[in-house]
Amino acid sequence: MEIVKGTKKWMKLRTSRCAGKSLGFVPTMGALHAGHLSLLRRARRENGLAVASVFVNPAQFNDPRDLQRYPRTLSADIKMLESVGTDFLLLPSAPDMYPDGYTYRVSETSDSRELCGAHRPGHFEGVLTVVTKLLNLVRADRAYFGEKDFQQFRLIKGMAEAFFIGTKIIPCPTLREANGLAMSSRNLLLEPAHRALAPALNKALRSKARPAEIKNRLEALGFEPDYVEDRWGRRFAAAKLGKVRLIDNVPL
């Protein structure tokens, strides 16, 4: 795997080394787990070359403390990416990604204001801006996103279509631990007692109870729910356990 630090070096490599080959792309913020690797395996299987990026995007954190706490495990990430045959790892810095100082931004005016968007001001603006930049940089044939962040996937797919970005946005099923907990980089931050309780979020979502009942049930268990709501044929929830905010969704 070739590690590419900086956007200018990647643009040169993209022209000289990737011509004539299809590219599959998986953008990440690091702290990789089996869910990320499933995306990379699919990218590798369906394309001539597989590209990953690791960039903890400051623009999508509405809480600076959350940005500081976000797990960073680059050495382990590199080994994991190599284990699934990733060809290139793009490692941009914040100045690389935001030479304008985040003056120019991509926003969406409807779906991004619901669910997580209603509770994390500016979050999806930061996500859509950085993903637009990464898609323009990598110019992949296909980019792969997990359905755990289904609202994010939906917004990115709509953004790519609205701006005529040539990359096909492909959803991939959520990977779960044996107890039903959706795999997430933030799971690394859970305290042991909260880690044991966390699978109750998915169990509650899969019940036949109504959203308000599920929210009450989660509160009784010790969660701090932001929302439990039905949208787009799915049931969504976000809830805090201690300092860690968990999200999940299931088809209705």
N, C-alpha and C positions, 0 to 999 in steps of 0.2 A: 504494500500500500504506500502510495506517495502522499506525504503530508505537505499541503500547500498553505503557507502562511501569507496572507494578504491577497487582496482582490486583483492587483495588477499582475502578479505572478500567475494567478489562475487564468486570467484572460489570455495570456500568452500560451499557456498550456492547452487551453480549450481549443485554440486555433491549430496548434501544431500537433497535439497528441490524440485528439478526440475526433478528428475529421473522419467522416464516413462511418462512424460507429454510433449506435443508439445509446443514449444515456438514461439511466434511472437514478433519481435523486431522492434522498431522505434528509430533510433539514431537521436538526435536533438542537437542544440546549445542553446536551451532555448528560452525565449521570445515567448512562445507558443501562437498559435491562432487556429481558428476553423479548418484550414487545417491540422495541426498536430493532432488534436483530431479525425479527420476523419480517419487518419492512425491508431491511437490507437484503435478506435472502430472496425476497420476491423481486426486488430491483435487480439483483444479480441474475436471477433466472430469466427475467423477461427482457433484458437489455444486454447490449454488448459490453457496457461498462457501468459500474455502480459507484455513485458519488454520495458521500455523506458530508454534512457540515456540522460543526459544533460551535455554537455562538450563544452565550447567555445574553439575551437581548434586553438591555436596560429599558428600552422604550415601552415594553409591555408590562412593567411592574408599576402598579399604582402605589405600592407601599415600598419605600426604600429598604425597610428592614427585611422584607420578603426577598428582595434582590440579594441582600447580603447573606441571608440564610440559605439561598438556593445551593444545593449540593454541586460540587465541582470535583470530578474524578477523572481527569483527562488521561492519566497514564493507564488506568483500567479501561477507559473507553477505547483507546487506541488498540489495546490487545483484543478487545471484543470485536471491533471492526475488522481487524486483520483475520480473526477466526472465521468470518463468514465471507471472506474474499472481496472485501471492499477495495476498489481500485484507487480512489482518491479521497482524501479527507481535507476539506476546506476549513481553515481556521482563521477567519477574519477577526480583526479587532474592532472595537467601537468606532475609532476614527476612520477605519476602512469603510465601515458600513454607513457611517453618518458624517461624511466630509462637510456636509452643509450644517452640521449641528442639529439635525432633526428639524430643520425648517420646513422641508417638504414632506408631506404625510399623505397616506391613503386612508380614507374614512368611508364608512358605510352608514346609511342613515336610517335603517329599519331594524333588521334582525340583530345587529350588533348592540342594540340598546336593550335587549331582553336578556333574561337569564343571567349568565356571568357578566354581560355587559352592563346590566343595571347595578351590579354590586362592585364592579371593578372599573371605575372611570378611566378611559383612555386605553384600556387593555387591548381591545381589538384593533384600535387604530395603530398601536405599536406592532401587533401581530401582522396585520395586513401590509403595513409599510415594509417590515423586514422581509416578509415572504415575497412581496413584489420584487424587492431588490435581489434576493437570492435566486428567484426564478429567472430574472433578467441576466444575472451573472452566469448561472450554470447552463441555462438554455437547454435543459433536459427534455427528452421526449416524454418522460413520465415522471411524476413526483408522487410519493406515497405518504399518506397520512392516516393515523389510527383513528378509529371511530370512538374511542374513549372521549376525545375532544370533538364531539360531533358538531357542536355549534361552530367551532373553529373550522372544521373541514367544510361545512356548508358555506361559510363566509369566504373561505379561500377559493373554493370552486366557483362561486358566483363572481368573485373579483377577477379570477383568471378569464372567465368568459366575457365579462364586461369590458376588459381592457385588451381583448384579443391576444392574450398570452398563449403561445403555441403549445405549452406544456400541458399534457393531460393530467388532471388531478384525480388520483385513484384512492378510494377509501379501502381500508383494511380492517378486519374484525379486531375488536378489543381482546387482548390476551389477559387472562386472569390467573391468579394463583389458585391452588387447589381449593381454598376456602371461599372463592368467589371474588376476592378483592381484585379490582382492576389494577394491573401493573402500572406504576407511575414512579417517576424519579423522586417525587415528594414522599413516597413511602419510606425512603431512607431516613427522613426526619422524624418519623413517628416514635414516640416513647413506647416501651414494651407494652404497657397496659392499653394504650391507644391502638397499637398494632393489633392486639388481640380483639379489640372491639370493632375495628375498621370494616371487616367483612359484613357487619350488620347493615351497612349502607346499601349494598347490592341486594341483600336478602329482603330488606324492606321495599326496595323498588320493584322487586319481582312479585310482591304480594298482590292480592286483589283489592287491597284497601285504596281509598281515594287519596289524592295528593295531600289534602289537609290532615287526614288521619295518619299518613306516613310521616308527615312533618312532626306531628305530636309524638308519635312513637319514637322517632329519632331523638327528640328533645328529652324524652323520658330515659333514654339509654345513656345520655351524656353528650350527645352531639349538639352543635350549635348550627342549625340549618339556615342557610341563606334562602334557599327556595326548594320546593318540590313541585314541578310543573310539567304539564303535557304540551308538547309542541311537535309538529312535523312527524306525527305518527310514532313518537317516542316519549318516554318518561325520563325527565332530567332531574338531577339533584346536585346540590352543592352544600357541603356542611363542614364545619371546622371540628377538629379534635385537637384540643390544646392549641398550638400555634400553626397547625398544619391544616390547610384547606383541601378537602377531597372533592372530586367531581366524579359522576358516573351517569350512565344513561342506559336504558334498555328499550328494545322495540315494544310497542303496545300490542 
